[in-house]
Amino acid sequence: MMDKASPVAQLDAVKVVIPQDEFINAEIVNEFINRFGIDAIFSVQPESEWPRIYRTVDRSRVRIYRVLTGYLDRTRVGKIGRFRNKTGHRSIDLGYRTAGRPPAWFGRHGLMKQRIADVFASRANKVGLKIDISTSGADTLLGDDWYRFLCRCKYTLGVEGGTSILDFDGSIKRKTEEYFARNPQATFEEIEKACFPDMDGHFQGFVISPRHLESCAAKTCQVLIEGHYSGILSPGKHYVEVKRDFSNVDDVLEVIRRDDLRVQITEAAYTDIVESGKHTYENFVDFVIEKSLGASLGSKDGGFFNRLVTTAIHNWMRGMTWIDRLFVIAMVRVVSPLRQRLARR
């Protein structure tokens, strides 16, 4: 892929990268940055982890800036708001979904997504709460179905995104998958011992995820494992905190049962996270442009031309998003069924 894209390396332009899953295969990302003369990296990881992730990058030459893994836009917030208003009464006290059980190569932090589900599912019913909690891939909710589900929940569980293992060259993932294929009943501890002994926990790649922002937009109160959440969410103000050792689960369940703090928390989260407009794709685009080119093209003082350029970029990105959606729809509804029919013949 780098060979095919090699002409880009010769371009006399500001070049930036916006990697997403920096905790895996960082080695080849480093190679790309060095080989293509990248000027700036927009990283989703905490600054404390940059020296380890970008250890072969000359950081005296390449600038690194912090961004989020995802943002809100006006269209999505408006859609969630319509679902919220249409739902009215919330029939689920506590809800939660994941896209299946996290793989072992995500480390113990990844396992926390399963543990929080297991702990609350086993104890919430005992205090009379109506729950809808699942970590089965078969129950995964996507797109509008996810937003509708959020709007039916009074509370939802959550954990910071990211992992506690840095897989610099992808070898941990490969070893883990190969071992698990041979030993499908293996426990996490057995996989860890065989594939990545004494490597878990030395990396703190924990970040806020888009689902946290979407929960704020849905005015669904979040019950989250204690963490930093990229400095955006504050415990007690924007969410109900669960200790990492689950020592306060009974207290949290009592808060959910009483349900007397939910509106206060969700309104604060909506005001600070959503209504403030701080965490939008528009601001993200402006930030990338400003830091890349050294000029705030989206500022009110930037003049008519600069605002026109920024608007054009925003509209182009929205257009590309719709093209991507149409492509996926065509593949799922047309191409894939056609291939299946042809295969049966």
LINNOR-V140858 format. One line per field, one symbol per residue. psi: psi as a letter, one per 40 degrees, with the letter a starting at -180 (. if undefined). Layout:
BEGIN
psi: ???
END
This chain:
BEGIN
psi: ddddeddddehgihhiigicgeeifddddddddddefhdihhieiiddeddddfeehgeedhihihiieiiiiddddddddddddddbhhehdhiiiifihiideeaddddddddddddddeedddefihighiehddehhibdddddddeehdiiiiiiiaiehhgdeeddddddddddddgeeiiddddddddghfeieehgghiiiddddddddefhhhhihhadffedhhiddeihhhidefefddddddddddfeedddddddddddddddedfiddddddddddddeehgdeideeidddddddddddddddddddddddddddddecdddddddddd.
END
